[in-house]
Amino acid sequence: MTIAHILSRFSLLGILLLACVTSSLRIKAGSSADRAAIERVYQQHRLESQGLPGATLTDSALRRLVMRDQLKENLLERRYKIVVSKAQVQAEARRIDSTTQAPHILTELKAALGDDAERFAQAVVRPIIVDRELRKSFNDDHALQRTRLEILENFRLSLMRSHHRTGGLEELRALAECNSNLNLSEVTWLFGSASFVEQSRYEALKKSSVNNQQKRSFNELDPQIRSRIQDELRKAGDISSVVADPKGFAFYIARKRTTELLETIVISVPDQSYDGWLDQVDVTLAPASEVLSRQDEREEIGKKLGPIPAQASTGPALLNSPASANDVWSKRAGGTRNSRHNHTAVWTGTEMIVWGGGGFAWSGNTAIGYTYLNDGERYNPALNIWTPVSTTGAPSGRLSHSAVWTGTEMIIWGGQNATLLNDGARYNPATDTWMPIPSTGAPAARPSFSTVWTGSEMIIWGGAAYNNGVWQGFNTGGRYDPVSNTWIPTSTSGAPTPGGTDNPQVAVWAGTEMIVWVGTGWRYNPASDLWTRTSSIGTTAFYQSGVWTGTEVVFWGNTSPFGDHKKGNRYNPQTDTWRSMTDNGAPSLRNYASVVWTGTEMIVWGGYDGDSLQDGARYYPATDNWAATSPSGSPHSRYGHTAVWTGSEMIVWGGFYIIKDSNGSVIGGDSRDDGSRYSFPAQWDPKLGIHVT
């Protein structure tokens, strides 16, 4: 049976669901106008965060948002037999009123709707509940995932019965591409670890480049998957059974096996994502009559939708229980925790968007592998709620990437997963959509680079890579213009060269120039594409962070081979002069701390000094003094976390922490799935809203 035959079995059922759902998609009177009013409030704050003039969404974008909300409600009622009750809407509205963390924005949202409680309930509250309940139902809908498993299993069986298992890679790739859900990758699994494979040999294997395959440790796999692969892949051409992993299902084809490594071709299918499912169901939200009148579209629609299981319920079920009023983060469904480190976060003016990073996949209390995340969350303080970022069109999972906020979009670039990356994408929170940015003309992939936003361009510069036992710095970079969607390389003439991890670089945008510190100070002017050196501070220092105050760049540091640089320095580009900072009351020396600028103060918090830290301090340039952040109610210790300044408070989230035994010996670590808010007067508040799942 071919994949096309498998999919075609579900065509009629797919068409029936589409007709059922889209036939009732009619924009309700006032829905579009009210959604436009809400989006104008959010858009104004987003643009003001970058000092940009006001703008509104297009009519087509607004119409799509409204119809998307109505599609969700129709799916909830017709597929899952669930109807949102008036009591639930009222309870959710009370929760928002009593727990809002941005009352001024909430007041603006209500005023935009004429302070009409019913309009607010329908335009703001009801969509929150519908999305939350639909996600829960989707997560419990095993039939959607079972269809993908059947497709993968049938493909595996077809290979078992044919000669393709020993065919060329391109032949296998062509077969896999017959179905858009199947992915093919080459992975070389390295047996052993540094404890029983000589370290230099093991590292050489990991860094070697053979056929551009991914090189991964075999120990990264779940123990049950490792055992199955070892038993089933004994020689070239062997095919494993289908196994489940945190991201979906896969089977493996052996290409070569030695005592040191196993070269495989991995055929996988990801779990059906919520956003991808909605995209497939809405079929661009065309009216039902238009879709069903075209015979050539029917087969494709049916292929996308998959089978529609019979529901046990015979009628709609009213939801009368309100969402949890506890301001806590909930665990993500499916056995994986919503924890991450080395991710990014941006503040849009109305929301904090957290994206990417790395984290451990869990089954119960057992870590079953490490995963690079390509998902994210949006925290809205006004409504005190988290909602997932769409994964449709999102970049591949990664950590140690960069993110900038342009005033309308978040731009993600670079980072690493099993390999270094030089791609990225732009995310629009108003429409919850992604658009890729080109790799043509982009800087080469690299770790430890710097990123700044100039107001019109994103500048990527520097970084360093480990090469033949030494760190090699990059003095190259690129400028990305989102308007033209193009890259321009930064000049290397006169550019400094950063070192490695012992010589970190810091870059800060100072209004018209990028100020870079690489052990000495440099200035880059994108208008002239020229580098110039700053005046000397009279010593060599290495800093981990920097902020722009409006008149000065404040660099603050860590230990280095050249001594204690806890004091930091301040640079004035107008006068090209430096002055030192007091170290009285400064935080202890550390790496990987978060740093934010409040408009009057620099806040340093958390970090790593051999252990994860949970303290910090505020630096006030006007008086050159430090004050410790309050220890009362502070978050748990962490590093590799993020922090954003909202205009009135700092929000800390995620990160990694060290686990020690009773003797103080390090026995492990894990990612954080929590955070806290810090505001003045100095106090911490762990309340960070409810999660939609």
Number of C-alpha atoms within 10 A of each C-alpha: 9 12 17 12 10 16 20 19 15 20 20 18 19 24 23 13 19 25 16 16 23 23 13 13 20 12 12 10 8 11 18 19 15 20 21 23 20 20 19 19 19 21 23 20 20 25 19 14 19 15 12 15 9 12 11 16 14 10 11 9 14 20 18 16 18 23 22 19 17 22 21 20 24 23 21 23 20 17 20 22 17 22 19 20 16 14 14 19 26 17 18 23 19 15 20 21 16 13 20 20 20 16 16 10 18 18 13 16 21 19 15 19 18 13 13 11 13 13 17 21 18 15 23 19 21 22 20 20 21 24 18 17 23 23 19 14 16 20 18 13 13 11 14 20 20 15 18 21 22 13 19 24 18 16 19 21 13 16 17 15 9 10 10 15 22 16 11 9 16 9 13 17 16 11 16 19 13 12 15 9 16 20 15 19 14 19 19 24 23 22 17 16 14 11 7 9 14 11 12 11 12 18 13 11 18 16 16 12 11 10 7 11 18 20 21 19 16 18 15 14 16 18 13 10 18 14 11 14 21 11 10 16 21 17 14 16 20 18 24 22 16 18 17 16 17 19 17 15 20 23 20 26 25 23 21 16 16 11 8 13 18 22 21 25 22 18 22 25 22 18 19 18 17 16 17 15 16 17 16 17 23 19 18 12 18 13 17 18 11 8 20 17 10 9 9 10 13 17 17 16 24 24 22 21 26 26 20 14 13 9 11 8 10 8 13 15 14 15 16 14 12 17 17 13 15 13 16 16 19 16 14 14 13 12 13 19 19 22 22 30 28 25 28 26 27 22 23 27 21 21 22 21 24 23 26 29 30 24 27 22 22 17 14 10 7 9 14 21 17 15 21 21 24 19 20 21 19 22 21 20 22 22 25 22 23 22 18 19 22 21 18 18 15 21 23 17 18 26 24 21 27 22 26 23 24 23 23 20 20 22 24 23 26 27 26 21 19 14 16 17 20 19 20 24 20 24 23 15 20 18 14 14 16 22 15 16 21 15 16 10 13 22 23 15 18 22 21 23 26 18 24 21 20 19 15 13 18 22 24 24 24 27 25 23 19 14 10 9 7 11 17 16 23 23 19 20 22 22 24 23 15 16 8 7 10 16 22 14 17 22 17 15 11 13 19 23 18 26 21 20 14 11 20 22 27 25 28 23 21 20 14 14 18 21 26 25 25 21 19 19 19 21 23 22 14 17 8 8 12 16 21 14 16 19 15 13 16 8 8 14 25 27 23 22 24 25 23 21 18 11 13 19 22 24 23 25 21 22 19 17 10 10 11 14 18 23 17 23 21 22 22 18 19 8 9 11 14 19 12 14 20 17 16 12 14 21 22 15 18 21 20 22 26 21 24 21 20 18 13 13 18 22 24 23 27 28 27 20 16 10 16 24 23 19 21 24 21 23 24 15 17 8 8 12 16 22 16 17 22 15 13 10 13 20 21 16 19 29 28 26 27 26 25 23 22 20 13 12 16 21 23 23 26 27 30 24 24 19 14 13 9 6 6 8 10 13 9 10 12 17 24 23 18 20 22 19 22 21 16 10 7 13 15 21 15 17 17 25 25 21 22 21 19
